[in-house]
């Protein structure tokens, strides 16, 4: 039997197994085996070797392993190559792993499709510069956002991401304390695994308006702090990471199943009231 998994740390809370089982049910695969495997930073290569030995053929990669996954793959898709991160890997017939990246396209599908948001020309702030930020920034730029600002606790990592993107006229880096000088943002995306309220000490440095769209790639309890911050600051549209999680999972499922694309609408509806 072919085995699939999500790998990262922590993953005990992950909804990916349940989401992929829901997709499999749409295509008459009730016995799909999809696991959550705890893998610490630095342990991905060994985990994949063990996974492959017992029948593993595909895995989703989550924090903190997305950039590590980039380095262990033999073949990379153009979107993974551009971003420097991988979140979907597939075993190749002759050995090794092929890496792809569905996070960015999953986010855009969630925001513009599922939620009907227009991203064009939005002045954008991305909080964090890890694997998730590497994954979504190119997709946001391709979706037509305006100027994009990167903020990270480690300034060098934000600068490195901006350099990798290579669009200095659109992509800029700032320190958190400089944001009040930049002005209001139309789109704020938190890519850090922690809430920016705690990770960055976010208070009054960030200017939002009622038309601002705030997105936290976390979901459930991990998104509560930023949701509360958005409400206090008059933001009317807050989106957690559940829609993106489901859309990127659907894209991964299609990669593993000859392009068979699940219907995400009923899956999102079944999870939306629970998380």
N, C-alpha and C positions, 0 to 999 in steps of 0.2 A: 504493500500500500504506500502511495506517495504521502509524505508528511510535509506540512507547512508550519510556519511558526512566526511569532514576533519575538525579536531579541532586543534587549536593552536593560536598563536598570534605573528605577524599578519598573517591573512589568506586571506585577501581581494585580494591579488595578485595571489593566488594559482591557478595552472592549473589543479589540481586534478579533479574538477567537469567536466571539458571539456574532460579530458583523460578518465574518467570512462564512460562518455556518448558515447565516441567513441568505447570503448570496448563493451558496451551494444549493440550498433548498429550492431556489428559483430554477435551477438547472438540473434538478433531479439527482443531486449528489448528497444524500442525507448522511453518508458515512465519511464525509470529508474530515480528515484529521488535521487540526490546526492547534498548535500549542503556544503557550507563553513561556519563554525560556529566559531566565535571569542571567545576564552576561555583563560583567563589570567592564569598565574601560580597560583596554589593553588585552581583553580576552576573546575578541571576536574570532580570530583565525582558528584558535583551538576549538571554540564552540562550533564553528562551521564544519570542521573536520569530523567531530563527533556526530554532529547532526547528519552529515552526508552518509556516514557509515551505517546509520540505522534507517536510511531511506528518505532523508530530507532533500527536497527538490526546490523549495522556494521559501524565502523569509522576508518579512518586513523588518526593517531596522529602525529603531527609535533611539532617543537620547540615552546615553551620550556617545553613540557609536556611528552616527551618520558620516562623519568625516573619516573615521577609522575604516568603515566599509568601503569608502572610495579607494583606499589603498590596498585592499585585499582582492579586489575584483580584477579579473584578467581582461575583460572587455567592458567598456563603458558606453552608455548611450550618449548622444550629443547633449541632452539636457543635464545629465549627471556630470559630464566633462566640463560643461560651462560653469556649473555651480560648485564643483569640488565636494559634492556630498552624494550619498547613495541611501535610499530608503527601501529599495526593492531589489532583491537578488534572486537569480535563477541559476540552478545547476546546469552546466553545459555537458553535452553527451560525452566529451572526451576529457572531462575533468575541469576544475576551475569554476569560477562564478562570473556571471554577467550582471553588471550593476546598472540600475535605472533609478530614476527619481520621479515619483508621482506627487510629492507634496505640493510643489508649486502649482501644477495644473489642477490638483485637487482643491487647493484654496480658491483659485479663480473660478472653477466650476461651482464651488459652494457659494461664493459671494455673488457672482453674476447670474448664475442659474437658479440654484435652490432659493436664494434670498433676494434675487432681483436687484442687486446694487449696481450702480454705474460707477466704475472706478476711474474713468477717464479724467485726467487733469487734476486729480486729487493730490493735494500737498500731503506727503506721507512721512510718517515716522515709524521706523522699525526699532524696537527695543530688543537688544541682544545681538550677538554676532557669531553664534555657534552654528551647528549643523542645520538647524531649522531655518535660521536666517539665510544661510547659504542657499538653501533649497527654494525659499519663496521670493527673494529679492529679484532674481531675473524674471520670474513669472509676473511679478507686479509691474516691472518696467515694460514687459511685453504687452501687458494689459492696458497700458497707456496712462499710468499714474504720472503726476507731474514731478516736481522735485522730490527726492527721497533722502531722508536724513537717517543716519545710523547712530545709535547710542549704545555703548557697552561699558561695563565696569572696567574692562581692560581695553584701553584706547587703542593699543596696538592691534588687537584683533579686529576692531571696527575698521581701522585704516587698511588692514590687509584684505578685508572683504571688499572694501571700496576699490582698492587697487585691482583685485581680481575681476570685478565687474567691468572696470575700464571705461566708465562714462562720467568723467569728472564734471561735466556740465549739468548732470542730473543727480548724481549721488554724492552726498556730503556726509562728513562725520562731525559730531559735536559731543561735548561732555554734558551730563545731565543738568548741571547748573547753568549751562548756556542756553537751554531751551526757551527760557522766558524771553530771550533776546530775539529768537527766531520768529516768533509769532504763532498764530493758531494753525493747527493741522486739520485736514479734512479726513484723514485716515491714520489711525494709530494701531499698530500691530505688535503685540507682545509675543516674542518667540522664545523667551527664557522659560525654563521649567519652573521658576519661581514667579510669583507675582511681582511686577515692577514696583508695587507699593512697598514691598519689603526689600527686594533685590536692589533697587535704586534709591530707596528712601523717597519715593515719589510723593511730593506734596503739592506745592504751588508752582513748580517750575514749568509745568506743561500746560499749555493753553488749548482748551477744547471749546467747541461751540455746540449748540443744539444740532447742527447738521453733521457734526463729526461722527464718523463710524469708528467704533473701537472694537478691535478683534483681539481676543486672547486665544492662542493656540492650545492652551490648557482647557480642560473641561471639568465639570463637576465641582467639587470643593476647591480645587486648585484655581478656579477662575473667580471665586467669590470676591476676593479682595479687589481685583480690578473692576469687577462689575459694580461693586459698592462705590468705588472711586468715581466711575463714570456717572452713576446716578447723582452723586453729590455735586458733580460739576456740570450737571444739566445735559448730559449726553443722552439722547433718546434712543440711539441704536447701538446695542451691544451684542456681539456675536462671540460665543465661545468656540472651542475647537472641535465640537462634535460634527458639524456639517463637513468640515475639511477632512476629519478622520474618516468619515464614511466615503467621501468622494475619492480620496487618495487610495483607500482600500479597494474601491471598485476598479480603479485603473490598474492596481496591482493584480487583482483577480483576472482581469482581461489579459494582462501580460502572460499569466500562467496558464490560461485556458483558450489559447488560439483566438483571442480578440472578443470572446464572449463578454459583453458588457452588462453587468447587473443593473436592475432598476433600483436606484437608490431612494426613491421617494417613499415607498412603504417601509424601508429599513430605517430611514431617518424618523418617520412618524412613530415607529415602535420604540425608539430609544429616546425621543425628545422629551417625553414626560417623565422619564426616569432619571435623567442626568442633567 
